[in-house]
């Protein structure tokens, strides 16, 4: 079966919209991320392990509070840009 729809628009190269050209790309073509601090890395690991079995949740919550990195709304927006 085939359909009768034909796309009336011209083909456009939109690759520049998807690529992060400011930070560059690695040898495989993936965009590089800005490095994060050790403290933020520890916080992300702890935050992701809040509900893991075998860990004391209160202890993990306390450690998350100790390692929490205060960031502005602009920094969060840059880390998680809208799609």
C-alpha positions in Angstrom: 0.0 0.0 0.0 1.1 3.5 -0.7 -0.2 6.9 0.3 -0.9 9.9 -1.7 0.7 12.5 0.6 3.7 14.5 -0.7 5.6 16.9 1.5 5.3 20.3 -0.1 8.2 21.9 1.8 11.8 22.0 0.6 14.4 19.8 2.3 16.4 21.7 4.8 19.7 20.9 6.6 18.9 21.3 10.3 21.9 19.6 11.6 23.3 22.9 13.1 20.2 23.1 15.4 21.0 19.7 17.1 24.8 20.0 17.4 26.5 21.7 20.3 29.3 23.4 18.4 30.4 25.7 21.3 32.0 22.9 23.4 33.2 20.9 20.4 32.8 17.2 19.7 34.9 14.1 20.5 36.5 11.6 18.1 33.1 9.8 17.8 31.1 12.9 16.9 29.4 13.3 20.3 29.3 16.7 21.9 31.5 17.3 24.9 30.1 18.5 28.2 31.7 21.0 30.5 33.5 19.3 33.4 31.8 19.4 36.8 33.4 19.7 40.1 34.2 16.7 42.4 31.6 18.0 44.9 28.8 18.1 42.3 29.8 14.7 41.0 29.5 13.3 44.6 26.2 15.0 45.0 24.8 13.6 41.8 25.8 10.1 42.8 24.3 10.4 46.3 21.1 11.9 44.9 20.7 9.1 42.4 21.2 6.5 45.2 18.5 7.8 47.6 16.2 4.8 47.2 18.8 2.0 46.8 18.2 -1.0 48.9 20.8 -1.6 51.6 21.5 2.1 52.3 20.3 4.1 55.2 18.0 6.7 53.7 18.4 9.2 56.5 22.2 8.9 56.1 22.1 9.4 52.4 19.7 12.4 52.8 22.1 14.0 55.3 25.1 13.4 53.0 23.1 14.9 50.1 22.5 18.0 52.2 26.2 18.3 53.0 27.3 17.9 49.4 24.5 20.0 47.8 25.8 22.5 45.3 23.8 25.7 45.2 23.2 26.7 41.6 21.2 29.5 40.0 18.2 29.0 37.8 20.3 30.0 34.8 22.9 27.3 35.6 20.1 24.7 35.8 18.6 25.9 32.6 22.0 25.5 30.8 22.4 21.9 32.2 18.9 20.8 31.2 17.9 23.0 28.2 14.3 22.7 26.9 13.8 20.3 24.1 
